[in-house]
Amino acid sequence: MALHDLSLVTQSLVRLVDAAIKASPARPTSPVTGPVDVIVTSLPPDMLTTEDNMVGIYLYHLVEEAAHKNQPWPNRPQTPIRYTPMGLNLHYLVTARSTRIDELGPYREQLLLGLAVKALHDYPIIDDHTSIGGTKAFPLQMLDGGNRLRLALRHIPPNEAVAYWTAGSQPLRLSAYYEVSVVLVEPEEPATASGRVFTWGVTTFVGGLPQLSTSRSTVVLRIPGEAADRRIEVQPAQAALGDELTLIGTGLGGGSLELRLRGPDLTAPQPVGPLWAVNSAGDAVFATVQDTLDGDPARPIVPGTYAATLAVTRVTTLADGTSHTQTIATNETPFQIVPKVEPGAVAATGEVTVTGGRFVAPVRASVAGLALTLVAGAPGPGEFRIVSPTELELRLPAGAPSGTWVPVRVLVNGSESPPRWVQVP
């Protein structure tokens, strides 16, 4: 996940070091009061003067990560550079401060810096699972975003370290220099979306049978003003929940069939359950797309691009009269499971409830080609929110002429819903 706020990275380092020092048996103590409070902060070295026992983790420099420069953002068309993320490497200065003016002051600073360096050494990679003593390293805004920070202690030659301090007015202080990579800066969201794609090339395997060549489905839509539905056959398939999926190939008969899927959350091919009603007629195999893989609610089917494989099991009789069972898997063929979208009536205020599913992040929606903004609360004009995996609430953008029909599009994991329209009140 990309970030707008670089301070979230700094907060992660501060939380990590603070939790590690509190949990360390080497934490500074006083013979009178016991454990000493240590303040871990993001302040620069010249401001570590107000309190005793301070550790500063200060972001002093950043550079662009060359490996991520100008890379396209997933599931977006080739667009101007402002729509692609910027990769950054952040450079931090870690130092400690004790206000004691006797010889014990440097000892305390060296202890504190040692504890901070050990914490950053013990956790060179910070992600959603990183925690110390029950404290998550990531602040709440970074959790569940797929963020992953890599920490590295930079080897700064002594003469360069001295130059850093003597360039200002501060005396030389024991410090460590760290690099955090790669931090992605959130790009702008496109205001419009391109049209749908109904077909693309498919590469088939050349070899033994059985074999799949393609997938197919039928998109049913009714254009405003027409009295009957249109039925458009798309290949490879784009099937919503409840739609029929057809797999076409050769050598698919002569045995029992098992449909296996690979896709979002399914890294390896998994067999579907009996609710998919897999059946065949010659070299065409039919199945009905369900909202779960095998009837288990814990294994939901989400929209996205999938690969289908058929396992054909044949029983043959050998020359000696015995039976031999052999299961042969076909090659994979692609298809899409698209979000099911059924818009309700539009209220006078422009609000409309969309049912169907499955609406799970990332979700994008547009009306009349204008991208809607995802919000958590009640949507305003040009905004929408996810009520549940089966319901969206959106509000039409302002300015659409009354009585006109405008298309509603919903994309989940890059898969687009079938064409649907709503009438502006």
Secondary structure, 3 states (H helix, E strand, C coil): CCECCCHHHHHHHHHHHHHHHHHCCCCCEECCCEECCCEEECCCHHHCCCCCCEEEEEEEEEEECHHHCCCCCCCCCCCCHHHCCEEEEEEEEEEEECCCCCCHHHHHHHHHHHHHHHHHHHCCEECCCCEECCEECCCHHHCCCCCCEEEEECCCCHHHHHHHHHCCCCCCCCEEEEEEEEEEECCCCCCECCCCCCCCCCCCCCCCCCEEEEEEEEEEECCCCCCCCEEEEECCCEECCCCEEEEEEECCCCCEEEEEEEECCEEEEEECCHHHCCEEECCEEEEECCCECCCCCCCECCCEEEEEEEEEEEEEECCCCCEEEEEEECCCEEEEECCEEEECCCCCCCEEEEEEECCCCCEEEEECCEECEECCCCCCCCEEEEEECCEEEEECCCCCCCCCEEEEEEEECCEECCCEEEECC
